[in-house]
Amino acid sequence: MFRQAFILRSSEDGRRHVCIDAVNAKRIFRFINADETRKRKFNDVVNVIVSGTRDSHIYGPESINKQTKKVTAIKMFQTGQNVRIYCKEQRGLNGTLYIVAVELLEKKTTRKISGRAKNMILKISRYEYQIIESDVRLG
Amino acid sequence: MSDWDELLNPKDENEQIRQAAQLLMYMFLGEVEKYQEINGINKKTLAAKIKTSPSYVTQLFRGDTPLNFETIAKMQRALKIKFIISATPAVKNSPPADQKATKKKLTKPALHTAD
């Protein structure tokens, strides 16, 4: 079954889009919007993703096996809050890349991927998205 | 304007400049990371080559510490690479080509699915 995601920001050439899972949008928004430093960091990571710039310290694969290779993570504040936003990368029409921010893990407590995170990654790997281009987004 | 738009749009010129500066920094570091991998140089070795600590390198890559041109020059030397700089006129307020096309057509949300 398809889940829905809204486009948050697109690259200038329209080949890369950062999206947000419609079901979890509110929770993720509230968390980021609660703090100026979170807003700044989230914006920076979104800019990096949209521009196609590589920096595995802030965004990269969070795969645990072959099935989860399209699961990635936005990594913020590794020395403090250690926030992860797990994402699903999905190719659309003409190879356009959609990076959907799916689930928030407010505090990653271990260096390794915890059981809770593993379950999240496995669950996300099974998601398929319908990307909605709409001005009405759930904040 | 939705709440997300408000969160994602820089609220003033200073924030626009901060974000642009941060992205420039990540673009330099993205190239550094690429060549670290190609040359098999890990963070610890890179730090040693540029005479700094691994934690400082981590802070740079996380965007927590500003990157200066001296460090870029040291990284360039350590990795035996050369940054080639080019600039292009910025296109202001121009939505991506495919968005221009789809926005006109939309009367209700469009759905794209995976190939």
gemmi code that builds the backbone of each chain (N, CA, C; Angstrom):
import gemmi

chains = {
    "A": [
        ("MET", (0.835, -1.204, 0.000), (0.000, 0.000, 0.000), (0.877, 1.264, 0.000)),
        ("PHE", (0.439, 2.231, -0.791), (1.203, 3.464, -0.903), (0.934, 4.404, 0.264)),
        ("ARG", (2.007, 5.071, 0.700), (1.861, 6.174, 1.650), (1.998, 7.455, 0.853)),
        ("GLN", (1.621, 8.546, 1.455), (1.720, 9.813, 0.744), (2.815, 10.683, 1.332)),
        ("ALA", (3.434, 11.468, 0.454), (4.470, 12.403, 0.907), (4.320, 13.715, 0.144)),
        ("PHE", (4.618, 14.803, 0.820), (4.542, 16.130, 0.214), (5.944, 16.643, -0.088)),
        ("ILE", (6.065, 17.322, -1.209), (7.378, 17.900, -1.550), (7.623, 19.137, -0.687)),
        ("LEU", (8.812, 19.155, -0.046), (9.191, 20.324, 0.758), (10.077, 21.273, -0.035)),
        ("ARG", (11.061, 20.721, -0.709), (11.964, 21.563, -1.488), (12.519, 20.769, -2.672)),
        ("SER", (12.719, 21.476, -3.784), (13.201, 20.813, -5.002), (14.471, 21.478, -5.490)),
        ("SER", (15.277, 20.707, -6.187), (16.495, 21.275, -6.771), (16.118, 22.178, -7.950)),
        ("GLU", (17.055, 23.043, -8.332), (16.770, 23.967, -9.433), (16.430, 23.241, -10.724)),
        ("ASP", (17.088, 22.087, -10.944), (16.806, 21.358, -12.182), (15.621, 20.412, -12.049)),
        ("GLY", (15.017, 20.369, -10.853), (13.839, 19.534, -10.650), (14.116, 18.043, -10.608)),
        ("ARG", (15.380, 17.657, -10.440), (15.732, 16.233, -10.456), (15.789, 15.615, -9.054)),
        ("ARG", (15.808, 16.458, -8.050), (15.860, 15.965, -6.666), (14.829, 16.714, -5.838)),
        ("HIS", (14.099, 15.968, -5.024), (13.081, 16.594, -4.181), (13.194, 16.049, -2.764)),
        ("VAL", (13.164, 16.933, -1.796), (13.064, 16.479, -0.406), (11.584, 16.551, -0.029)),
        ("CYS", (11.078, 15.448, 0.481), (9.646, 15.339, 0.784), (9.458, 14.953, 2.257)),
        ("ILE", (8.205, 15.038, 2.686), (7.905, 14.649, 4.059), (6.728, 13.678, 4.061)),
        ("ASP", (6.838, 12.639, 4.848), (5.765, 11.654, 4.984), (4.529, 12.350, 5.553)),
        ("ALA", (3.390, 12.192, 4.876), (2.187, 12.926, 5.268), (1.715, 12.566, 6.678)),
        ("VAL", (1.852, 11.299, 7.038), (1.365, 10.857, 8.358), (2.227, 11.434, 9.479)),
        ("ASN", (3.542, 11.462, 9.260), (4.445, 11.902, 10.332), (4.846, 13.378, 10.247)),
        ("ALA", (4.302, 14.080, 9.260), (4.715, 15.472, 9.021), (4.541, 16.350, 10.262)),
        ("LYS", (3.415, 16.199, 10.920), (3.113, 17.051, 12.074), (4.130, 16.863, 13.189)),
        ("ARG", (4.420, 15.608, 13.488), (5.350, 15.297, 14.589), (6.752, 15.830, 14.260)),
        ("ILE", (7.185, 15.585, 13.042), (8.528, 16.025, 12.649), (8.591, 17.550, 12.644)),
        ("PHE", (7.524, 18.171, 12.134), (7.485, 19.633, 12.092), (7.576, 20.214, 13.511)),
        ("ARG", (6.767, 19.682, 14.417), (6.756, 20.198, 15.795), (8.138, 20.092, 16.431)),
        ("PHE", (8.773, 18.978, 16.188), (10.093, 18.757, 16.783), (11.104, 19.771, 16.233)),
        ("ILE", (11.133, 19.945, 14.935), (12.122, 20.857, 14.333), (11.795, 22.300, 14.687)),
        ("ASN", (10.525, 22.621, 14.632), (10.107, 24.012, 14.833), (10.252, 24.491, 16.281)),
        ("ALA", (10.476, 23.555, 17.190), (10.541, 23.913, 18.609), (11.823, 24.645, 18.983)),
        ("ASP", (12.798, 24.651, 18.088), (14.121, 25.129, 18.472), (14.822, 25.744, 17.252)),
        ("GLU", (15.388, 26.936, 17.430), (16.043, 27.639, 16.310), (17.216, 26.851, 15.735)),
        ("THR", (18.004, 26.224, 16.619), (19.169, 25.484, 16.114), (18.730, 24.275, 15.286)),
        ("ARG", (17.629, 23.663, 15.695), (17.094, 22.538, 14.905), (16.644, 23.034, 13.536)),
        ("LYS", (15.988, 24.189, 13.519), (15.508, 24.739, 12.239), (16.689, 25.005, 11.316)),
        ("ARG", (17.729, 25.627, 11.874), (18.897, 25.954, 11.051), (19.552, 24.684, 10.501)),
        ("LYS", (19.740, 23.723, 11.409), (20.419, 22.490, 10.987), (19.589, 21.736, 9.951)),
        ("PHE", (18.282, 21.666, 10.183), (17.422, 20.962, 9.231), (17.503, 21.629, 7.854)),
        ("ASN", (17.443, 22.954, 7.834), (17.564, 23.692, 6.574), (18.888, 23.396, 5.881)),
        ("ASP", (19.958, 23.368, 6.658), (21.279, 23.095, 6.080), (21.322, 21.705, 5.440)),
        ("VAL", (20.763, 20.731, 6.143), (20.794, 19.368, 5.609), (19.922, 19.272, 4.350)),
        ("VAL", (18.762, 19.909, 4.390), (17.883, 19.899, 3.205), (18.608, 20.534, 2.016)),
        ("ASN", (19.307, 21.640, 2.255), (20.078, 22.281, 1.175), (21.133, 21.336, 0.602)),
        ("VAL", (21.801, 20.630, 1.497), (22.838, 19.681, 1.072), (22.225, 18.568, 0.213)),
        ("ILE", (21.103, 18.033, 0.683), (20.457, 16.927, -0.047), (19.989, 17.402, -1.426)),
        ("VAL", (19.303, 18.533, -1.449), (18.742, 19.052, -2.699), (19.847, 19.378, -3.703)),
        ("SER", (20.975, 19.863, -3.209), (22.069, 20.240, -4.114), (22.850, 19.017, -4.608)),
        ("GLY", (22.580, 17.866, -4.001), (23.286, 16.648, -4.412), (24.689, 16.580, -3.842)),
        ("THR", (24.960, 17.410, -2.851), (26.277, 17.409, -2.210), (26.371, 16.209, -1.272)),
        ("ARG", (27.576, 15.678, -1.208), (27.750, 14.485, -0.390), (28.368, 14.889, 0.945)),
        ("ASP", (27.778, 14.450, 2.033), (28.398, 14.582, 3.348), (27.779, 13.531, 4.257)),
        ("SER", (28.473, 12.417, 4.386), (27.916, 11.290, 5.135), (27.794, 11.575, 6.630)),
        ("HIS", (28.409, 12.690, 7.085), (28.290, 13.024, 8.506), (26.908, 13.587, 8.840)),
        ("ILE", (26.216, 14.116, 7.834), (24.899, 14.710, 8.109), (23.753, 14.032, 7.352)),
        ("TYR", (24.084, 13.330, 6.289), (23.057, 12.586, 5.552), (23.698, 11.409, 4.830)),
        ("GLY", (23.140, 10.251, 5.000), (23.715, 9.113, 4.292), (22.960, 7.832, 4.549)),
        ("PRO", (23.440, 6.744, 3.954), (22.753, 5.456, 4.089), (22.713, 4.989, 5.537)),
        ("GLU", (21.634, 4.355, 5.890), (21.508, 3.786, 7.240), (20.978, 2.357, 7.057)),
        ("SER", (21.575, 1.713, 6.072), (21.099, 0.400, 5.675), (21.625, -0.669, 6.627)),
        ("ILE", (20.808, -1.694, 6.858), (21.276, -2.810, 7.696), (21.383, -4.103, 6.904)),
        ("ASN", (20.760, -4.152, 5.746), (20.897, -5.310, 4.855), (20.502, -4.907, 3.432)),
        ("LYS", (20.502, -5.868, 2.524), (20.206, -5.582, 1.115), (18.845, -4.916, 0.927)),
        ("GLN", (17.873, -5.391, 1.696), (16.509, -4.884, 1.530), (16.359, -3.427, 1.960)),
        ("THR", (17.279, -2.979, 2.805), (17.113, -1.631, 3.375), (18.062, -0.614, 2.744)),
        ("LYS", (18.613, -0.929, 1.568), (19.641, -0.046, 1.011), (19.110, 1.324, 0.583)),
        ("LYS", (17.786, 1.455, 0.468), (17.235, 2.760, 0.101), (16.819, 3.581, 1.322)),
        ("VAL", (17.135, 3.050, 2.495), (16.839, 3.802, 3.719), (18.077, 4.627, 4.093)),
        ("THR", (17.846, 5.897, 4.338), (18.947, 6.804, 4.677), (18.575, 7.564, 5.951)),
        ("ALA", (19.487, 8.395, 6.419), (19.152, 9.165, 7.615), (19.746, 10.567, 7.567)),
        ("ILE", (18.947, 11.509, 8.019), (19.430, 12.865, 8.281), (19.946, 12.812, 9.716)),
        ("LYS", (21.202, 13.237, 9.894), (21.810, 13.142, 11.230), (22.052, 14.543, 11.760)),
        ("MET", (21.522, 14.826, 12.919), (21.689, 16.161, 13.489), (22.155, 16.073, 14.937)),
        ("PHE", (23.055, 16.956, 15.306), (23.528, 17.107, 16.690), (24.051, 15.808, 17.305)),
        ("GLN", (25.019, 15.187, 16.604), (25.514, 13.887, 17.080), (26.156, 13.953, 18.460)),
        ("THR", (26.641, 15.124, 18.848), (27.290, 15.197, 20.156), (26.297, 15.491, 21.289)),
        ("GLY", (25.091, 15.880, 20.950), (24.131, 16.202, 22.000), (22.842, 15.414, 21.840)),
        ("GLN", (21.900, 16.043, 21.183), (20.567, 15.427, 21.047), (20.604, 14.156, 20.199)),
        ("ASN", (21.584, 14.088, 19.309), (21.751, 12.955, 18.387), (20.431, 12.531, 17.734)),
        ("VAL", (19.931, 13.391, 16.924), (18.637, 13.187, 16.274), (18.846, 12.486, 14.927)),
        ("ARG", (17.961, 11.534, 14.651), (17.943, 10.914, 13.320), (16.561, 11.126, 12.729)),
        ("ILE", (16.530, 11.501, 11.465), (15.263, 11.442, 10.730), (15.496, 10.421, 9.623)),
        ("TYR", (14.850, 9.286, 9.768), (15.032, 8.231, 8.767), (14.259, 8.573, 7.498)),
        ("CYS", (14.912, 8.311, 6.366), (14.341, 8.683, 5.068), (14.278, 7.483, 4.147)),
        ("LYS", (13.448, 7.609, 3.130), (13.377, 6.590, 2.074), (13.675, 7.274, 0.753)),
        ("GLU", (14.626, 6.741, 0.018), (14.928, 7.293, -1.302), (14.130, 6.518, -2.338)),
        ("GLN", (13.464, 7.235, -3.182), (12.624, 6.604, -4.198), (12.803, 7.301, -5.533)),
        ("ARG", (13.006, 6.515, -6.573), (13.117, 7.089, -7.915), (11.724, 7.237, -8.513)),
        ("GLY", (11.499, 8.365, -9.150), (10.205, 8.593, -9.784), (10.327, 8.571, -11.281)),
        ("LEU", (9.404, 9.254, -11.933), (9.401, 9.311, -13.386), (10.698, 9.929, -13.880)),
        ("ASN", (11.240, 9.406, -14.948), (12.489, 9.902, -15.562), (13.687, 9.915, -14.607)),
        ("GLY", (13.657, 9.059, -13.611), (14.808, 8.952, -12.711), (14.899, 10.033, -11.648)),
        ("THR", (13.878, 10.869, -11.557), (13.861, 11.909, -10.531), (13.967, 11.267, -9.143)),
        ("LEU", (14.765, 11.867, -8.283), (14.972, 11.284, -6.959), (14.120, 12.008, -5.906)),
        ("TYR", (13.345, 11.232, -5.190), (12.547, 11.756, -4.082), (13.135, 11.216, -2.782)),
        ("ILE", (13.490, 12.113, -1.892), (14.001, 11.687, -0.594), (12.919, 12.033, 0.424)),
        ("VAL", (12.288, 11.012, 0.948), (11.149, 11.248, 1.840), (11.601, 11.113, 3.295)),
        ("ALA", (11.465, 12.192, 4.050), (11.741, 12.131, 5.489), (10.555, 11.431, 6.136)),
        ("VAL", (10.827, 10.291, 6.772), (9.720, 9.435, 7.217), (9.517, 9.447, 8.728)),
        ("GLU", (10.555, 9.056, 9.454), (10.383, 8.844, 10.902), (11.457, 9.564, 11.701)),
        ("LEU", (11.053, 10.068, 12.819), (11.969, 10.792, 13.697), (12.406, 9.897, 14.857)),
        ("LEU", (13.695, 9.866, 15.099), (14.215, 9.201, 16.289), (14.902, 10.306, 17.092)),
        ("GLU", (14.258, 10.709, 18.173), (14.705, 11.926, 18.868), (16.057, 11.798, 19.519)),
        ("LYS", (16.378, 10.635, 20.010), (17.697, 10.494, 20.614), (18.260, 9.121, 20.324)),
        ("LYS", (19.249, 9.101, 19.450), (19.917, 7.837, 19.156), (20.957, 7.658, 20.250)),
        ("THR", (20.794, 6.608, 21.052), (21.614, 6.510, 22.255), (22.880, 5.673, 22.098)),
        ("THR", (22.904, 4.809, 21.104), (24.092, 3.968, 20.947), (24.790, 4.266, 19.626)),
        ("ARG", (26.086, 3.936, 19.571), (26.840, 4.110, 18.318), (26.320, 3.164, 17.247)),
        ("LYS", (25.987, 1.944, 17.701), (25.441, 0.953, 16.765), (23.960, 1.262, 16.532)),
        ("ILE", (23.390, 0.591, 15.546), (21.963, 0.787, 15.281), (21.176, -0.072, 16.272)),
        ("SER", (20.368, 0.557, 17.094), (19.635, -0.147, 18.149), (18.508, -0.996, 17.554)),
        ("GLY", (17.939, -1.844, 18.395), (16.826, -2.691, 17.962), (15.657, -1.865, 17.473)),
        ("ARG", (15.395, -0.774, 18.196), (14.277, 0.094, 17.836), (14.520, 0.721, 16.459)),
        ("ALA", (15.752, 1.186, 16.270), (16.105, 1.808, 14.988), (16.051, 0.777, 13.860)),
        ("LYS", (16.523, -0.444, 14.153), (16.484, -1.511, 13.130), (15.062, -1.773, 12.671)),
        ("ASN", (14.140, -1.853, 13.650), (12.734, -2.083, 13.300), (12.198, -0.958, 12.431)),
        ("MET", (12.605, 0.272, 12.793), (12.164, 1.444, 12.040), (12.682, 1.365, 10.595)),
        ("ILE", (13.955, 1.017, 10.461), (14.594, 0.941, 9.134), (13.924, -0.145, 8.282)),
        ("LEU", (13.668, -1.291, 8.905), (13.017, -2.385, 8.165), (11.623, -1.984, 7.703)),
        ("LYS", (10.910, -1.310, 8.606), (9.543, -0.864, 8.280), (9.588, 0.138, 7.115)),
        ("ILE", (10.499, 1.098, 7.203), (10.598, 2.151, 6.180), (10.999, 1.562, 4.821)),
        ("SER", (11.831, 0.525, 4.852), (12.291, -0.069, 3.591), (11.127, -0.635, 2.786)),
        ("ARG", (10.025, -0.946, 3.464), (8.869, -1.522, 2.759), (7.904, -0.454, 2.245)),
        ("TYR", (8.129, 0.791, 2.648), (7.202, 1.849, 2.228), (7.398, 2.225, 0.762)),
        ("GLU", (6.301, 2.503, 0.097), (6.313, 3.057, -1.267), (5.490, 4.332, -1.207)),
        ("TYR", (5.937, 5.326, -1.927), (5.282, 6.634, -1.790), (4.601, 7.139, -3.042)),
        ("GLN", (3.490, 7.798, -2.813), (2.869, 8.645, -3.822), (3.277, 10.060, -3.441)),
        ("ILE", (3.915, 10.736, -4.369), (4.388, 12.085, -4.083), (3.328, 13.088, -4.508)),
        ("ILE", (2.939, 13.913, -3.577), (1.878, 14.876, -3.842), (2.445, 16.262, -3.971)),
        ("GLU", (2.214, 16.885, -5.101), (2.622, 18.275, -5.280), (1.402, 19.117, -4.953)),
        ("SER", (1.419, 19.686, -3.791), (0.259, 20.472, -3.377), (0.712, 21.620, -2.508)),
        ("ASP", (-0.022, 22.704, -2.556), (0.304, 23.839, -1.695), (-0.203, 23.613, -0.275)),
        ("VAL", (-1.089, 22.641, -0.135), (-1.653, 22.395, 1.196), (-0.836, 21.301, 1.877)),
        ("ARG", (-0.008, 21.711, 2.829), (0.802, 20.743, 3.557), (0.459, 20.797, 5.024)),
        ("LEU", (0.573, 19.674, 5.636), (0.233, 19.626, 7.059), (1.436, 20.051, 7.884)),
        ("GLY", (1.352, 21.189, 8.521), (2.451, 21.643, 9.368), (2.351, 21.071, 10.734)),
    ],
    "B": [
        ("MET", (0.790, 30.742, 3.023), (2.060, 30.016, 3.188), (1.913, 28.958, 4.288)),
        ("SER", (2.290, 27.725, 3.992), (2.158, 26.672, 4.990), (3.251, 26.810, 6.053)),
        ("ASP", (3.055, 26.098, 7.145), (4.042, 26.128, 8.228), (5.407, 25.637, 7.745)),
        ("TRP", (5.388, 24.624, 6.888), (6.655, 24.083, 6.373), (7.381, 25.120, 5.535)),
        ("ASP", (6.624, 25.861, 4.725), (7.252, 26.905, 3.901), (7.919, 27.935, 4.803)),
        ("GLU", (7.225, 28.269, 5.875), (7.764, 29.256, 6.805), (9.054, 28.737, 7.441)),
        ("LEU", (9.046, 27.456, 7.763), (10.236, 26.850, 8.386), (11.400, 26.757, 7.401)),
        ("LEU", (11.072, 26.493, 6.149), (12.139, 26.244, 5.166), (12.627, 27.492, 4.438)),
        ("ASN", (11.859, 28.563, 4.480), (12.313, 29.775, 3.800), (13.100, 30.652, 4.757)),
        ("PRO", (14.309, 31.063, 4.369), (15.110, 31.924, 5.246), (14.330, 33.186, 5.608)),
        ("LYS", (14.329, 33.503, 6.917), (13.465, 34.605, 7.343), (14.036, 35.982, 6.995)),
        ("ASP", (15.324, 36.074, 6.799), (15.914, 37.364, 6.413), (17.188, 37.143, 5.602)),
        ("GLU", (17.773, 38.244, 5.185), (18.960, 38.174, 4.331), (20.133, 37.499, 5.048)),
        ("ASN", (20.271, 37.789, 6.345), (21.365, 37.184, 7.112), (21.276, 35.662, 7.100)),
        ("GLU", (20.055, 35.163, 7.275), (19.863, 33.713, 7.283), (20.106, 33.134, 5.891)),
        ("GLN", (19.694, 33.867, 4.865), (19.965, 33.430, 3.483), (21.467, 33.282, 3.266)),
        ("ILE", (22.206, 34.278, 3.731), (23.665, 34.261, 3.557), (24.287, 33.148, 4.390)),
        ("ARG", (23.793, 32.960, 5.611), (24.326, 31.885, 6.463), (24.143, 30.529, 5.785)),
        ("GLN", (22.931, 30.325, 5.253), (22.651, 29.037, 4.589), (23.523, 28.845, 3.356)),
        ("ALA", (23.696, 29.918, 2.584), (24.519, 29.823, 1.367), (25.974, 29.526, 1.733)),
        ("ALA", (26.450, 30.172, 2.788), (27.831, 29.949, 3.235), (28.014, 28.511, 3.701)),
        ("GLN", (27.026, 28.046, 4.441), (27.080, 26.675, 4.963), (27.095, 25.669, 3.797)),
        ("LEU", (26.281, 25.935, 2.779), (26.229, 25.019, 1.639), (27.557, 25.013, 0.874)),
        ("LEU", (28.151, 26.194, 0.708), (29.457, 26.267, 0.043), (30.473, 25.398, 0.782)),
        ("MET", (30.428, 25.502, 2.100), (31.351, 24.730, 2.924), (31.139, 23.222, 2.717)),
        ("TYR", (29.863, 22.820, 2.741), (29.564, 21.398, 2.533), (29.995, 20.939, 1.145)),
        ("MET", (29.920, 21.849, 0.153), (30.316, 21.465, -1.204), (31.818, 21.186, -1.272)),
        ("PHE", (32.601, 22.016, -0.615), (34.049, 21.758, -0.544), (34.297, 20.424, 0.174)),
        ("LEU", (33.614, 20.252, 1.306), (33.856, 19.048, 2.101), (33.340, 17.780, 1.421)),
        ("GLY", (32.321, 17.940, 0.604), (31.811, 16.812, -0.168), (32.884, 16.275, -1.105)),
        ("GLU", (33.615, 17.193, -1.720), (34.711, 16.797, -2.609), (35.841, 16.143, -1.811)),
        ("VAL", (36.093, 16.703, -0.650), (37.137, 16.137, 0.217), (36.770, 14.700, 0.591)),
        ("GLU", (35.507, 14.504, 0.992), (35.066, 13.162, 1.389), (35.181, 12.180, 0.223)),
        ("LYS", (34.824, 12.666, -0.969), (34.906, 11.801, -2.160), (36.353, 11.326, -2.373)),
        ("TYR", (37.289, 12.256, -2.266), (38.692, 11.883, -2.508), (39.320, 11.146, -1.333)),
        ("GLN", (38.785, 11.326, -0.155), (39.230, 10.513, 0.983), (38.947, 9.053, 0.664)),
        ("GLU", (37.729, 8.824, 0.156), (37.327, 7.459, -0.166), (38.170, 6.894, -1.312)),
        ("ILE", (38.355, 7.703, -2.351), (39.152, 7.248, -3.512), (40.575, 6.898, -3.084)),
        ("ASN", (41.158, 7.739, -2.236), (42.546, 7.533, -1.813), (42.689, 6.647, -0.572)),
        ("GLY", (41.565, 6.185, -0.039), (41.597, 5.341, 1.154), (42.163, 6.054, 2.373)),
        ("ILE", (41.804, 7.313, 2.517), (42.306, 8.089, 3.665), (41.157, 8.323, 4.646)),
        ("ASN", (41.302, 7.771, 5.840), (40.233, 7.964, 6.812), (40.397, 9.300, 7.549)),
        ("LYS", (39.428, 9.580, 8.406), (39.396, 10.869, 9.122), (40.653, 11.092, 9.960)),
        ("LYS", (41.078, 10.019, 10.628), (42.240, 10.120, 11.518), (43.501, 10.481, 10.717)),
        ("THR", (43.674, 9.813, 9.586), (44.850, 10.068, 8.739), (44.788, 11.474, 8.153)),
        ("LEU", (43.599, 11.872, 7.701), (43.448, 13.218, 7.138), (43.797, 14.266, 8.199)),
        ("ALA", (43.291, 14.045, 9.414), (43.575, 14.981, 10.508), (45.086, 15.083, 10.747)),
        ("ALA", (45.745, 13.932, 10.756), (47.201, 13.929, 10.979), (47.925, 14.673, 9.853)),
        ("LYS", (47.483, 14.446, 8.619), (48.127, 15.083, 7.466), (47.970, 16.611, 7.488)),
        ("ILE", (46.851, 17.084, 8.008), (46.668, 18.548, 8.042), (46.984, 19.117, 9.441)),
        ("LYS", (47.610, 18.281, 10.239), (48.081, 18.665, 11.577), (46.959, 19.244, 12.453)),
        ("THR", (45.893, 18.463, 12.549), (44.805, 18.841, 13.454), (44.251, 17.571, 14.095)),
        ("SER", (43.216, 17.713, 14.894), (42.675, 16.539, 15.573), (41.508, 15.941, 14.784)),
        ("PRO", (41.294, 14.622, 14.926), (40.147, 14.007, 14.245), (38.821, 14.651, 14.654)),
        ("SER", (38.725, 15.077, 15.915), (37.456, 15.677, 16.359), (37.194, 17.017, 15.664)),
        ("TYR", (38.274, 17.738, 15.352), (38.106, 19.000, 14.621), (37.581, 18.717, 13.213)),
        ("VAL", (38.131, 17.661, 12.588), (37.682, 17.268, 11.238), (36.194, 16.881, 11.292)),
        ("THR", (35.828, 16.128, 12.326), (34.418, 15.741, 12.479), (33.533, 16.977, 12.599)),
        ("GLN", (33.979, 17.932, 13.413), (33.188, 19.163, 13.591), (32.991, 19.896, 12.266)),
        ("LEU", (34.047, 19.895, 11.444), (33.941, 20.537, 10.126), (32.882, 19.841, 9.272)),
        ("PHE", (32.995, 18.516, 9.200), (32.069, 17.762, 8.348), (30.626, 17.834, 8.842)),
        ("ARG", (30.461, 18.022, 10.130), (29.097, 18.153, 10.652), (28.569, 19.573, 10.509)),
        ("GLY", (29.413, 20.465, 10.078), (28.988, 21.854, 9.896), (28.945, 22.635, 11.192)),
        ("ASP", (29.592, 22.103, 12.222), (29.566, 22.767, 13.522), (30.669, 23.807, 13.678)),
        ("THR", (31.682, 23.717, 12.830), (32.800, 24.668, 12.868), (33.011, 25.215, 11.461)),
        ("PRO", (33.192, 26.533, 11.320), (33.393, 27.064, 9.964), (34.701, 26.594, 9.345)),
        ("LEU", (34.644, 26.350, 8.058), (35.813, 25.900, 7.311), (36.513, 27.124, 6.735)),
        ("ASN", (37.809, 27.256, 6.993), (38.494, 28.403, 6.393), (39.372, 27.959, 5.218)),
        ("PHE", (39.819, 28.937, 4.460), (40.548, 28.613, 3.230), (41.911, 27.980, 3.483)),
        ("GLU", (42.471, 28.262, 4.630), (43.749, 27.632, 4.959), (43.562, 26.122, 5.120)),
        ("THR", (42.475, 25.753, 5.798), (42.194, 24.320, 5.979), (41.886, 23.665, 4.630)),
        ("ILE", (41.157, 24.378, 3.779), (40.860, 23.819, 2.447), (42.179, 23.566, 1.705)),
        ("ALA", (43.074, 24.536, 1.785), (44.370, 24.398, 1.109), (45.159, 23.213, 1.666)),
        ("LYS", (45.092, 23.033, 2.989), (45.796, 21.898, 3.599), (45.192, 20.572, 3.145)),
        ("MET", (43.864, 20.530, 3.074), (43.188, 19.296, 2.651), (43.515, 18.980, 1.199)),
        ("GLN", (43.552, 20.025, 0.388), (43.889, 19.893, -1.022), (45.264, 19.243, -1.173)),
        ("ARG", (46.190, 19.740, -0.383), (47.570, 19.238, -0.413), (47.643, 17.798, 0.102)),
        ("ALA", (46.920, 17.553, 1.208), (46.958, 16.221, 1.826), (46.396, 15.153, 0.899)),
        ("LEU", (45.378, 15.518, 0.147), (44.721, 14.534, -0.726), (45.254, 14.555, -2.157)),
        ("LYS", (46.196, 15.466, -2.406), (46.763, 15.642, -3.757), (45.649, 15.915, -4.769)),
        ("ILE", (44.820, 16.864, -4.428), (43.733, 17.255, -5.336), (43.806, 18.764, -5.574)),
        ("LYS", (42.985, 19.222, -6.508), (42.965, 20.637, -6.826), (41.517, 21.078, -7.006)),
        ("PHE", (41.096, 22.050, -6.257), (39.739, 22.566, -6.442), (39.706, 23.464, -7.673)),
        ("ILE", (38.731, 23.230, -8.532), (38.558, 24.093, -9.697), (37.291, 24.909, -9.468)),
        ("ILE", (37.444, 26.196, -9.425), (36.311, 27.069, -9.094), (35.681, 27.626, -10.365)),
        ("SER", (34.355, 27.608, -10.393), (33.668, 28.289, -11.488), (32.402, 28.935, -10.936)),
        ("ALA", (31.930, 29.949, -11.607), (30.717, 30.635, -11.165), (29.781, 30.783, -12.352)),
        ("THR", (28.509, 30.937, -12.026), (27.511, 31.104, -13.073), (26.458, 32.094, -12.578)),
        ("PRO", (25.854, 32.877, -13.463), (24.837, 33.819, -12.975), (23.674, 33.075, -12.306)),
        ("ALA", (23.242, 33.564, -11.155), (22.147, 32.919, -10.439), (20.826, 33.284, -11.101)),
        ("VAL", (19.943, 32.287, -11.188), (18.600, 32.553, -11.725), (17.690, 32.766, -10.532)),
        ("LYS", (17.191, 33.966, -10.411), (16.388, 34.283, -9.235), (14.911, 33.986, -9.441)),
        ("ASN", (14.304, 33.408, -8.390), (12.856, 33.142, -8.357), (12.340, 32.372, -9.562)),
        ("SER", (13.168, 31.492, -10.064), (12.715, 30.692, -11.190), (12.466, 29.270, -10.727)),
        ("PRO", (11.198, 28.823, -10.717), (10.931, 27.459, -10.273), (11.500, 26.457, -11.258)),
        ("PRO", (11.818, 25.232, -10.774), (12.358, 24.220, -11.667), (11.447, 24.006, -12.871)),
        ("ALA", (12.059, 23.640, -13.985), (11.330, 23.484, -15.245), (10.119, 22.564, -15.100)),
        ("ASP", (10.302, 21.420, -14.436), (9.183, 20.475, -14.366), (8.066, 20.987, -13.475)),
        ("GLN", (8.429, 21.836, -12.474), (7.386, 22.398, -11.614), (6.549, 23.418, -12.373)),
        ("LYS", (7.220, 24.198, -13.233), (6.497, 25.174, -14.055), (5.422, 24.438, -14.842)),
        ("ALA", (5.827, 23.322, -15.404), (4.919, 22.587, -16.264), (3.768, 21.987, -15.473)),
        ("THR", (4.092, 21.381, -14.299), (3.044, 20.671, -13.582), (2.092, 21.612, -12.869)),
        ("LYS", (2.596, 22.730, -12.370), (1.731, 23.617, -11.581), (0.534, 24.106, -12.378)),
        ("LYS", (0.731, 24.370, -13.664), (-0.360, 24.846, -14.500), (-1.436, 23.783, -14.646)),
        ("LYS", (-0.966, 22.549, -14.789), (-1.898, 21.462, -15.066), (-2.726, 21.070, -13.850)),
        ("LEU", (-2.179, 21.312, -12.658), (-2.803, 20.769, -11.465), (-4.102, 21.451, -11.084)),
        ("THR", (-5.122, 20.659, -10.954), (-6.344, 21.161, -10.350), (-6.496, 20.492, -8.996)),
        ("LYS", (-5.973, 19.309, -8.886), (-5.887, 18.617, -7.595), (-4.491, 17.998, -7.510)),
        ("PRO", (-4.068, 17.548, -6.306), (-2.707, 17.037, -6.162), (-2.358, 15.962, -7.187)),
        ("ALA", (-1.175, 16.102, -7.777), (-0.713, 15.098, -8.737), (-0.039, 13.964, -7.996)),
        ("LEU", (-0.142, 12.806, -8.511), (0.472, 11.655, -7.856), (1.568, 11.086, -8.727)),
        ("HIS", (2.752, 10.937, -8.141), (3.833, 10.242, -8.825), (4.135, 8.993, -8.030)),
        ("THR", (4.326, 7.936, -8.714), (4.729, 6.723, -8.005), (6.078, 6.276, -8.525)),
        ("ALA", (6.631, 5.327, -7.816), (7.948, 4.822, -8.233), (7.817, 4.172, -9.593)),
        ("ASP", (8.980, 4.152, -10.308), (8.970, 3.492, -11.623), (8.690, 2.012, -11.447)),
    ],
}
model = gemmi.Model(1)
for chain_id, residues in chains.items():
    chain = gemmi.Chain(chain_id)
    for i, (resn, *xyz) in enumerate(residues, 1):
        res = gemmi.Residue()
        res.name, res.seqid = resn, gemmi.SeqId(i, " ")
        for name, pos in zip(("N", "CA", "C"), xyz):
            atom = gemmi.Atom()
            atom.name, atom.element = name, gemmi.Element(name[0])
            atom.pos, atom.b_iso = gemmi.Position(*pos), 0.0
            res.add_atom(atom)
        chain.add_residue(res)
    model.add_chain(chain)
structure = gemmi.Structure()
structure.add_model(model)
structure.setup_entities()
